[in-house]
Amino acid sequence: MAQILLHGNLHVTIFEASSLSHPGRASGGAPKFIRKFVEGIEETVGVGKGSSKLYATIDLEKARVGRTRMLGNEPVNPRWYESFHIYCAHLAADVIFTMKADNAIGATLIGRAYLPVAELLEGEEIDRWLEICDDKREPVGESKIHVKLQYFGVDKDRNWARGVRSVKFPGVPYTFFSQRQGCNVRLYQDAHVPDNFIPKIPLADGKNYEPARCWEDIFDAISNAQHLIYITGWSVHTEITLIRDTNRPKPGGDVTLGELLKRKASEGVRVLMLVWDDRTSVGLLKRDGLMATHDEETANYFQGTDVHCVLCPRNPDDSGSIVQDLQISTMFTHHQKIVCVDDALPSQGSEQRRILSFVGGIDLCDGRYDTQYHSLFRTLDTVHHDDFHQPNFATASITKGGPREPWHDIHSRLEGPIAWDVLYNFEQRWRKQTPRNTSLSSA
């Protein structure tokens, strides 16, 4: 069957499946009550394969675009009732629904159901029970899956590719956080920009663009916080300094990040940190981890202080195999780079505070301080004299004259309702990933 381009939004609901058989089990074709009885005994006693854990996926040819949660104790008639909103630009002949049973290693294929893409093009809602088939597309007994689909092509979307045309534009649908109004965003290029920034970029009002300075603003925000400082990072290194430009000194700017955070915590500011826990940072492998994030050093540095630093591994969910779980916990990371603080309102004289958030791609760690010049050698005896980072060449060092690894990235500062969204994100992670006796209020 010829493939057709699906370019738009595909709404899919997977309700349930019925009369499933399991080719990987001796009781896989038995009546429902016998299968539940046998699997229940295996699960309770701890012998055999235990209870079947079933899930379904949505594929556009070989592209997997959706997956249900895993259900146990329902080997014949699993009920998911899950909906998906899929942005697609795929060539496909069929929308494929695949039923699988999870194993300790890998999964057992139960069967696949197919809905021709051509039936979706008119945009009508399709609510149907589809036959579940084997690899030869022959029906597997009476097994079926109940699904609902509706396709909305971009040619019928009046707002497609037209950007934000008015203040009434609701934003991208189905996002976790809604589009906000009344916000302000400050963009940063690299961790620092010197005064002689080149080139001059003219603006519409005849003035030149004045670049902001990321680590200077973060230093000021942390220094001026009175109630809270929340930080997440792939890496947070306590020995770095945020202020290094001798032409732009600040009072107390020579203090390290670790000392600054400890000082603020001792003043009564609630300082909470979520740092990725590199599972390879153990003595048997490499003490500072394969990624050299200093996670253990950072946690030990704040041990016994008023700063609450929690190392967060990237734990897999319950839908993966043992091999997938091991891969996720050792190879995948937490990559959010966030700083949330309370800040004075712009209006003079007000005692009220607001939330200020920083989000982007620059970690507060070694090797990240750089300017648009990205010097490899010239700064080794100045701003990088105690911050040499070069993971690409094992023999490179500051005593050998470098080269250091240059670092180019972007960051942002957020004000208004969107800054609160970043704060809520931190709070959700804190409640999920920290010990239960460590609450936000009592930490």
Residue pairs with C-beta under 8 A, 6 or more apart in sequence:
1 93
1 94
1 116
2 93
3 61
3 91
3 92
3 93
3 117
4 91
4 92
4 93
4 117
4 118
4 121
5 89
5 90
5 91
6 60
6 88
6 89
6 90
6 91
6 92
6 117
6 120
6 151
6 153
7 88
7 89
7 153
7 154
8 87
8 88
8 151
8 152
8 153
8 154
8 155
8 156
8 157
9 85
9 86
9 87
9 88
9 151
9 152
9 157
10 65
10 84
10 85
10 86
10 88
10 95
10 120
10 149
10 150
10 151
10 152
11 83
11 84
11 85
11 86
11 149
11 150
11 151
11 152
12 58
12 66
12 83
12 84
12 86
12 95
12 147
12 148
12 149
13 81
13 82
13 83
13 84
13 147
13 148
13 149
14 56
14 58
14 68
14 80
14 81
14 82
14 84
14 97
14 145
14 146
14 147
15 79
15 80
15 81
15 146
15 147
15 148
16 77
16 78
16 79
16 80
16 81
16 145
16 146
17 54
17 56
17 77
17 78
17 99
17 132
17 143
17 144
17 145
17 146
18 76
18 77
18 129
18 142
18 143
18 144
18 145
18 146
19 76
19 77
19 141
19 142
19 143
19 144
20 54
20 75
20 76
20 77
20 78
20 99
20 110
20 111
20 132
20 143
21 28
21 29
21 110
21 140
21 141
21 143
22 28
22 29
22 35
22 52
22 75
22 101
22 108
22 110
23 108
23 109
23 110
24 49
24 101
24 103
24 108
25 35
25 49
25 52
27 34
27 35
27 38
27 39
28 35
29 141
30 38
32 75
32 76
32 77
35 75
35 76
36 73
36 75
36 76
39 49
39 50
39 51
39 52
39 73
39 75
40 51
40 73
42 48
42 49
42 50
42 51
43 50
43 51
49 103
51 72
51 73
51 75
52 72
52 74
52 75
52 101
53 70
53 71
53 72
53 101
53 102
54 70
54 71
54 72
54 74
54 75
54 78
54 99
54 100
54 101
54 102
54 110
55 67
55 68
55 69
55 70
55 71
55 99
55 100
55 102
55 319
56 67
56 68
56 80
56 97
56 98
56 99
56 100
56 145
57 64
57 66
57 67
57 68
57 97
57 98
57 100
58 64
58 65
58 66
58 67
58 84
58 86
58 95
58 96
58 97
59 65
59 95
59 96
59 97
59 98
60 88
60 90
60 92
60 95
60 96
61 90
61 91
61 92
61 93
61 94
61 96
63 90
63 92
65 84
65 86
65 88
65 90
66 84
66 86
67 319
68 80
68 82
69 80
69 82
69 319
70 102
70 318
70 319
71 78
71 79
71 80
85 173
85 174
92 117
93 116
93 117
94 114
94 115
94 116
94 117
95 114
95 115
95 117
95 120
95 149
96 112
96 113
96 114
97 112
97 113
97 114
97 115
97 130
97 145
97 147
98 109
98 111
98 112
99 109
99 110
99 111
99 112
99 113
99 132
99 143
99 145
100 107
100 108
100 109
100 110
101 107
101 108
101 110
102 319
102 321
103 321
104 321
104 322
105 321
105 322
105 323
106 321
106 323
107 321
109 135
110 132
110 140
110 143
111 132
111 133
111 134
111 140
111 143
112 132
112 133
113 130
113 131
113 132
113 133
113 144
113 145
113 147
114 130
114 133
114 137
115 126
115 128
115 130
115 147
115 149
119 126
120 126
120 149
120 150
120 151
121 151
121 153
123 150
123 151
123 152
123 153
123 156
124 150
125 148
125 149
125 150
126 148
126 149
126 150
127 147
127 148
128 146
128 147
128 148
129 144
129 145
129 146
130 144
130 145
130 146
130 147
131 139
131 143
131 144
132 139
132 140
132 143
132 144
132 145
133 139
133 140
134 140
154 160
154 161
159 165
159 169
167 181
169 179
170 178
170 179
171 178
171 179
172 179
177 418
177 421
177 424
180 416
180 417
180 418
180 421
181 417
182 416
182 417
183 414
183 415
183 416
183 417
183 418
183 419
184 414
184 415
184 416
185 412
185 413
185 414
185 415
185 418
186 212
186 217
186 412
186 413
186 415
187 212
187 410
187 411
187 412
188 211
188 212
188 213
188 214
188 217
188 360
188 362
188 410
188 411
188 412
188 413
189 211
189 372
189 410
190 214
190 362
190 370
190 371
190 372
190 407
190 408
190 409
190 410
191 214
191 215
191 362
191 368
191 369
191 370
191 371
191 407
191 411
192 213
192 214
192 215
192 216
192 244
192 245
192 369
192 370
192 371
193 211
193 212
193 213
193 371
193 372
194 245
194 247
194 371
194 373
195 247
195 248
197 211
197 372
198 372
200 208
200 209
201 208
201 209
202 208
202 209
203 209
212 413
213 248
214 358
214 360
214 362
214 411
215 242
215 243
215 369
216 242
216 243
216 248
216 250
217 358
217 413
218 242
218 339
218 358
218 364
219 242
219 243
219 250
219 253
219 260
220 250
221 339
221 341
221 343
221 356
221 358
222 229
222 260
222 261
222 264
222 339
222 341
223 252
223 260
223 264
224 341
224 343
224 344
225 264
225 269
225 341
225 342
225 343
226 269
226 342
226 353
227 269
227 270
227 342
227 353
228 269
228 270
228 271
228 272
228 340
228 341
228 342
229 261
229 264
229 269
229 270
229 271
229 272
229 339
229 340
229 341
230 272
230 273
230 338
230 339
230 340
230 341
230 423
230 426
230 430
231 261
231 271
231 272
231 273
231 274
231 338
231 339
231 340
231 364
232 273
232 274
232 275
232 334
232 336
232 337
232 338
232 426
232 429
233 273
233 274
233 275
233 276
233 336
233 337
233 338
233 363
233 364
233 365
234 276
234 293
234 333
234 334
234 335
234 336
234 337
234 363
234 365
235 275
235 276
235 291
235 293
235 294
235 295
235 363
235 364
235 365
236 257
236 273
236 275
236 294
236 298
236 363
236 364
236 365
237 257
237 294
237 297
237 298
237 364
237 365
237 366
238 256
238 257
238 258
238 259
238 261
238 294
238 297
238 298
238 301
238 302
239 256
239 257
239 258
239 366
239 386
240 256
240 257
240 364
240 365
240 366
240 368
240 369
240 387
241 253
241 254
241 255
241 256
241 257
242 253
242 257
242 260
242 364
243 249
243 250
243 253
243 254
244 369
244 382
244 383
245 383
246 382
252 260
255 263
257 364
258 298
258 301
258 302
261 271
261 273
261 302
261 307
262 302
262 305
262 306
262 307
264 271
265 271
265 305
265 306
265 307
266 306
270 443
271 306
271 307
271 308
272 308
272 310
272 426
272 430
272 440
272 443
273 298
273 302
273 307
273 308
273 309
273 310
274 310
274 312
274 334
274 426
274 429
274 430
274 433
274 434
275 293
275 295
275 298
275 299
275 309
275 310
275 311
275 312
276 293
276 295
276 311
276 312
276 313
276 314
276 333
276 334
276 335
277 295
277 311
277 312
277 313
278 289
278 290
278 291
278 293
278 295
278 333
279 313
279 329
279 330
280 286
280 289
280 290
280 291
280 330
281 287
281 288
281 289
281 293
281 295
281 296
286 292
287 296
288 294
288 296
288 297
289 295
289 296
291 333
292 391
293 365
294 365
294 366
295 311
296 311
298 309
299 309
299 311
301 309
302 308
302 309
308 438
308 443
310 430
310 433
310 434
310 435
310 438
312 334
312 429
312 433
313 329
314 328
314 329
314 332
314 333
314 334
315 328
315 329
316 324
316 325
316 328
316 329
320 328
336 359
336 425
336 429
337 359
337 360
337 361
337 362
337 363
337 364
337 411
338 357
338 358
338 359
338 422
338 425
338 426
339 357
339 358
339 364
340 355
340 356
340 357
340 358
340 419
340 422
340 423
340 426
341 355
341 356
341 357
342 353
342 354
342 355
342 356
343 353
343 354
343 355
343 356
344 350
344 353
344 354
345 352
345 353
345 354
354 415
354 419
355 419
355 420
355 423
356 413
356 414
356 415
356 419
357 413
357 414
357 418
357 419
357 422
357 423
358 411
358 412
358 413
358 414
359 411
359 412
359 414
359 422
360 409
360 410
360 411
360 412
361 409
361 410
361 411
362 368
362 407
362 409
362 410
362 411
366 387
366 388
366 389
367 387
367 389
367 390
367 404
367 405
367 407
368 407
368 409
369 383
369 384
369 387
369 407
370 406
370 407
370 408
374 406
374 407
374 408
375 404
375 406
376 402
376 403
376 404
376 406
377 401
377 402
377 403
377 404
379 404
380 388
380 398
380 401
380 402
380 404
384 398
384 404
385 398
388 397
388 398
388 402
388 404
389 404
389 405
389 407
390 396
390 397
390 402
390 403
390 404
390 405
391 405
392 405
393 403
396 402
396 403
396 404
398 404
414 422
427 440
430 440
430 443
431 439
431 440
434 443
